[in-house]
Amino acid sequence: MFHTLICDMLGIEVPILQGAMQGAGGPRLAAAVSEAGGLGILHTFGDTLDDLRRDIHETRALTRKPIAVNITPMGKAFTRSRAELCIEENIPIVTTGRADPGESAVRMLKDAGIIVIPVVPSVEHAKRVEAEGVDAIIASGCEAGGHVGNVASLPLIPQVVDAVKVPVLAAGGIADGRGFLAALALGAVGVQIGTRFVATPESDAGRSYRAALLEARETDTIVSDSMTGAPVRAITTPQIIAYEKAKNSGATAAELKAMRQAVRAGGAKGPAGQNTGMIHDIQPAAELMHQILSDAQTYSRRIVTLANS
Ligand SMILES: Cc1cc2nc3c(=O)[nH]c(=O)nc-3n(C[C@H](O)[C@H](O)[C@H](O)COP(=O)(O)O)c2cc1C
């Protein structure tokens, strides 16, 4: 079902990538998604090299299918050391998040035969990484969980598709068959899903984070730099609201620093996208993927019927 060119490029069966997720996406989830025919992606954000090596080995003990590593470029040394480990461990695919990986990191990975796919929030960023020689691009709208830009998926994806020659995948707001199909209609060759995969038994999310996700409505997320220093969409908490209010009313750097610590020390429930309101249950990753694809088939038939009516 929905076999696209990204499936051939990545050696996967269905065009669904599990977005890297610090705090939620560990070896069990990555392996479950890869085993189900998609692409499981391990995160590196906040991890040591030993953590990453252990996660790669644990994932490989659970699946022989392709897996990927996401490198969040946090300085040249961080990026280089993670890229070196990916090469050493024969990781076939690397995605990057939040910032531009930089031409030298892209070249280093490509020279080692690794497929490189950055996540981008804008057309300008997409053009820049294409010029650096990447293989495909994930365009992520600001409704996504985690680090975000400020353009929503519906306008972003077709504009990126039109601006670059490499294949484009869509991320941000996709949680079911309708979102999957919409992404293909916008010109994407596949999707990256984050938030919806948090609500699976295989995710590493803690009990309170999962409960908050199941309860949250579409209006219950907020974009704030209080968690990592860059804009992150997460479930709204009183601490994050207090931080944003203080920032907008001229609080001092020291006051804001203390408030950021409060957010991190328990005021953050976790990153989540605006599709939280569509998540009502904990569903195994493979079952969820199957449901997304079969629902997308049903909806596509309905659209064809409508188009011919
Ligand atoms: C809990 C959580 C943690 C995330 N951590 C990372 C990360 O470490 N690196 C990264 O590139 N993206 C990260 N993201 C973004 C996802 O990989 C993915 O692109 C995004 O969730 C897609 O949008 P969606 O949440 O609407 O499905 C995270 C997202 C969530 C929800």
PDBQT file of the ligand as one rigid body, heavy atoms in Angstrom, charges set to zero:
ROOT
HETATM    1  C1  LIG A 401       8.188  14.079  22.313  1.00  0.00    +0.000 C 
HETATM    2  C2  LIG A 401       8.861  14.595  21.087  1.00  0.00    +0.000 A 
HETATM    3  C3  LIG A 401      10.252  14.683  21.060  1.00  0.00    +0.000 A 
HETATM    4  C4  LIG A 401      10.904  15.096  19.892  1.00  0.00    +0.000 A 
HETATM    5  N1  LIG A 401      12.274  15.092  19.861  1.00  0.00    +0.000 NA
HETATM    6  C5  LIG A 401      12.908  15.359  18.690  1.00  0.00    +0.000 A 
HETATM    7  C6  LIG A 401      14.326  15.200  18.591  1.00  0.00    +0.000 A 
HETATM    8  O1  LIG A 401      14.994  14.811  19.553  1.00  0.00    +0.000 OA
HETATM    9  N2  LIG A 401      14.920  15.493  17.398  1.00  0.00    +0.000 N 
HETATM   10  C7  LIG A 401      14.175  15.897  16.306  1.00  0.00    +0.000 A 
HETATM   11  O2  LIG A 401      14.753  16.157  15.235  1.00  0.00    +0.000 OA
HETATM   12  N3  LIG A 401      12.823  16.032  16.364  1.00  0.00    +0.000 NA
HETATM   13  C8  LIG A 401      12.181  15.754  17.518  1.00  0.00    +0.000 A 
HETATM   14  N4  LIG A 401      10.803  15.830  17.581  1.00  0.00    +0.000 N 
HETATM   15  C9  LIG A 401      10.035  16.092  16.326  1.00  0.00    +0.000 C 
HETATM   16  C10 LIG A 401       9.605  14.759  15.657  1.00  0.00    +0.000 C 
HETATM   17  O3  LIG A 401      10.718  14.026  15.238  1.00  0.00    +0.000 OA
HETATM   18  C11 LIG A 401       8.663  14.970  14.458  1.00  0.00    +0.000 C 
HETATM   19  O4  LIG A 401       9.304  15.666  13.411  1.00  0.00    +0.000 OA
HETATM   20  C12 LIG A 401       7.388  15.720  14.837  1.00  0.00    +0.000 C 
HETATM   21  O5  LIG A 401       6.888  15.213  16.051  1.00  0.00    +0.000 OA
HETATM   22  C13 LIG A 401       6.342  15.561  13.734  1.00  0.00    +0.000 C 
HETATM   23  O6  LIG A 401       5.171  16.256  14.017  1.00  0.00    +0.000 OA
HETATM   24  P1  LIG A 401       3.923  15.607  14.849  1.00  0.00    +0.000 P 
HETATM   25  O7  LIG A 401       4.337  15.650  16.266  1.00  0.00    +0.000 OA
HETATM   26  O8  LIG A 401       2.789  16.525  14.556  1.00  0.00    +0.000 OA
HETATM   27  O9  LIG A 401       3.710  14.227  14.325  1.00  0.00    +0.000 OA
HETATM   28  C14 LIG A 401      10.139  15.462  18.741  1.00  0.00    +0.000 A 
HETATM   29  C15 LIG A 401       8.740  15.411  18.809  1.00  0.00    +0.000 A 
HETATM   30  C16 LIG A 401       8.089  14.978  19.950  1.00  0.00    +0.000 A 
HETATM   31  C17 LIG A 401       6.586  14.907  19.963  1.00  0.00    +0.000 C 
ENDROOT
TORSDOF 0
